[in-house]
Amino acid sequence: MAKFLITYHGGGPMPSDPQARQQMLAAFTAWATGVGEAMLDPGAPLGPAKTVTSDGVTDGEPGGAGGYTLLSAGSLDEAAELVRDHPFVSRGGTLRVAEAMTP
């Protein structure tokens, strides 16, 4: 089984209402439970970022990843199917699925 990095993009700001946050967490927990043993790391939201280049360090790029999850699957297509019904997508966000290649 290969490892796949799922990165979260867009989706709007985190709701300020505690009840809405709780519903969002419950939806994520239900999805995470549904993928079962494929879940390697549920991940976390990401905070402020920096970009490091040969020219130095700058603030992170706008529209960068807002969070991540790490899954195990037999193929890229399988990994993409595991996240098709992710609640983040129903909130207007997009998910990028990339295989973590073994050197």
N, C-alpha and C positions, 0 to 999 in steps of 0.2 A: 504494500500500500504506500502511496505517495502522500506527501504533506502538501497542503494548499493554504496559502495566505489569503484571507478574505479581508479586503479593506473597504471601509465605509466612506462614501462621498456624498456631500449634500445632505438633504433630509431636514434642513432647518434647525433652529436652535432647540436646545433641551427645554421642555415645557417648565414653566415656573410653578405651576400648580402641583402640589404634592400628590393629589389623587391621579392626575394625568401621568406623572412620573411613575407612580406605582403600577398603573395599567400598562405603561410601556415596558417596565421591568417584567411584569407578569407575562406579557406577550413574548418577550425575548426568552424568558425561562422556559415557556412552553415549547418554543421552537428548538431551543438548545436540548431539551429533554427528548424531543422528537428525533434529533439526528443521532441520538444514542452514542455508541462507541466511536463514531466518526469524530466526535468532539475531542480534540487534543488540548485546546486552550480556549475558553470562551472569550478571552481577550478583554479589552477595556476601551473606553473612550480615550482619545488622545488630546492632550492639551497643546499649548503653544509649541511651535517648532522652530528650528533653525535649519538653514541649508548650508552645507559645508562644501566648498569647491576649492580648486587649486588657487583661486583668487581670494579666498577668505571665507568668512562666515557672515551670512545675512539672515534676515527674518525668513521664516518658512514661506513657501509659495501659497498664494490664495487658492482655495479649492483642493488643498492636499487632503490626505486621509484624515478622517475624524475619529477612526477607531479601527480595531482589527479583531479577527478571530482566526484560529488555526484549526483546520480540519484534516482528516485522513480520508482518502478515497482511492478507488482503483484507477481513475482517470480524471482528466480535466472536466469532461462532460458530466461524470458522476458528481464531482464537487459542485459544479454549477447547478445541478438538479437539487442538491442538498440545500442550497440557499434560495431557490426559486420562490419559496413561500415565506422567506424571512420577513418579519414585521417591519424592518427598516425600509424595505422597498415600498410597502403600502403607505408609508409616511412621506413618500416622494424622494427618498434617497436612492442611490445606486450602489451596487456592490461590485467590486473588481475581484475576480478569482484568478490567482496565479499560482502555478506549481512552484514549490520550493525545490529547486534542482539540487541533486546530489553531485558534488564535484567529482 
